[in-house]
Amino acid sequence: MSLADDAAVKKKVVIPWLVVYNFISLEIGWLICVAGPQWGAWWAGPAMVVLLLIPHALLMKPARSEWVLLAGVGVLGFTLDTALGLAGILVYEPVGAAVTWLCPLWLAALWVNFATSLNHCLGWLKGRPWLAAGFGAVGGPVAYYTGTRFDAISFGTGAWTAIAVLAVVWGLLIPALYVLNGWLQQKLDVQANRG
């Protein structure tokens, strides 16, 4: 093995405590985002996600592609959850607005928080599209259903219909996010390292 191969192997070693930290950070962000509106503090979730991004940046040292992924997933999530609201699948408590279909800021922040896990505690899904699809088809609806238990959202079409729609959406979404992630890494990180 050459020195370059040895360096490449060392670079790919994942420090387990960082994966554990990322998982704990994901769960704390989720809890504050979902519970904040019920505490009368809809802003607590977005503020917590911003605060959690600081140690994420310092500990994980994300590449440029990951920052673009975080922003893109935030916009995608806001758009997707607004579309699900418009379709009547999800209903949001209006905070500062008179509409119940517009994705609230705390939920958009939750998407950014979720995106921090794609390369870290959920990194084991990379390159495994069927596993990612299964994970999304189960995990997505479970997260939204748990959100209904916190009264953060409600299902406008009935629980089973909403869960079925969310299973399809998330079953397609997670593998697509890994395709996007790989494309961003290729375009932004690999090419930047060449130049």
N, C-alpha and C positions, 0 to 999 in steps of 0.2 A: 504494500500500500504506500502510495506516495504521500508527501506532506500535504498536498492539495486535497487528496482523498481523506486524510486524517482530519483536516480542518473542516471539510464538508460534513463528516460524520459528527464531529463535536458541535457544529452549528445546528444540526437537526435534533439534537438531544432536547427533549422537552423536560423542563424542570417541573416535577409533579406538584410542588406547592403552588406554582403559578396557575396551574390548571384548577386546583382546589380554590385558590383565591378568586379566580375568574368565575367559578360556579357560585361561590358565596356572594360575590359582587352582583352577579346576575339576579340572584334570589332577593337580595336586599333591595336592589333597584325595582324589581317587579313588585315587591310588597309595598314599598312607599308610593310607587306610581298608582297602584290599584287602591290602596287604602286612603291615600291623601285626600281625594275628593269627599270621602265619607267623614273625614275629620274636619271638613270645611277648609282644606288647604290643597286645592287642586294644583297649586304651584310647587308643592313639596316634591312630587315625583320628578318633574323636569329639573328642579334644582339638585336633587339627589343624583340624577343621571349625569349632570354636568360635573358634580363633585367626584363621582366615580370615574369619570373620564381622566381625571388628573392622575390617580395612581395607575390607571390602565396605561396611560402614555409613558409613565416613568418605569413601570415594571415590565410591561409587555413589549415596549419599544416597537409599536406597530409601524409597518412600512406605509408608504404613501398610499398604496392600494387599499389598505385597511381603512384609512381615514375617508377615502372616497366611498368605500363600501358602506361605512357607517352613515354617511350623509345620504347616499342613495337608498339604503334600506329605510331610513327615516322618512324620506319623501314617498317611497313606494308604499310603506305601511300606512302613512297618512291617507294616500290616495285609495288604497285597497279598503281600508276600514271606512272611509267616507262612502265608497261605492257600496259596501255591505250595508251601511246605514241608509243610503238612498234606496236600496233594494228592499229595505224593511227587515233584513236578517238581524241586524244589530240595532239597538236603540241606546243612545247615550243620554245621560242627564245633562241638560243644558247648563253650561257654566259660562256666564257672560254673553250668552247668545240665546236666541229664542228657538233654535232648531235642535232637533234630537238626532239628526242624521249625520252631522258634521263630526268627524273624528276630533276628539278633544286633544289638547296639547299634551296632557299627561300620557295619553295612549301613543301619540307620535314619539314622545320621549322613550316610552317603553320599547318601541321598535328599535331605536338607536341602542338602547341597553341590550336588547336581544342580539343585535348585530355584533356586539363586542365578544360574544361567545362563539361565533362561527369558526374562527381560526384557533380557538383555545379550548375551552371545556367541551365544545361540540365538534372539535377538529377531527375526531374519529369518524365523522360522517363523510369527510372529504373522499372523493373517489368511490363512494358507495351509494350510487343513486337510488337503488331499491331500498336500502336501509334508511337513507335520508327521507325517502317518500313515506315509508312506514312510520318513521319517527314523527314526521310532520303531520301525517294523517291522524295520529293519536295525540301527540303533544299539543298541537295547535288547539283542537277543540277542548282538551282538558284545561288549558290555560284560560280560554274564554269562559268555559263553564265555571271555573273557580272564580273568575271575575264577577260572574252573576251572583255568586254566594257572598261576595263583598258588596253587592249592590252598586258596583261600579258601572256595569252595563246590564242590559237585559236582552233577551232574545225576542224579536218582534214577530217571528213566524212560528213560535213554538220551539221547544228545546230540541226535539229530534230533527226537525228540518234544519235548524241552524247548525246543529252538530254535524249533520251530513254534509251541508254546504262547506262548513269550515274544514272538514276532513278532506274534501276534494281540493279546496283552495290550498291548504297547508301541505297536502301530499304532493302537489305540483310545485309549490313555492320553495320548499327547502332544497330540493335538487337544483332548481333554477338559480337559487342564490349561490350555490356552490359553483355552478357554471359561470355566473357573473363574477364571482370571487376569483376563479382561475383566470378568466379573461383579463380582469383588472390587474392581477399579479403579473401576467405576461406583458401587458401593455405598459404598465407604470413602473414595475419593479425590475423585471428582467432587462427591459430596454434601457432603463436608467442606469443599471449596473454595467451595461455594455459601453455606455457613453461616457 
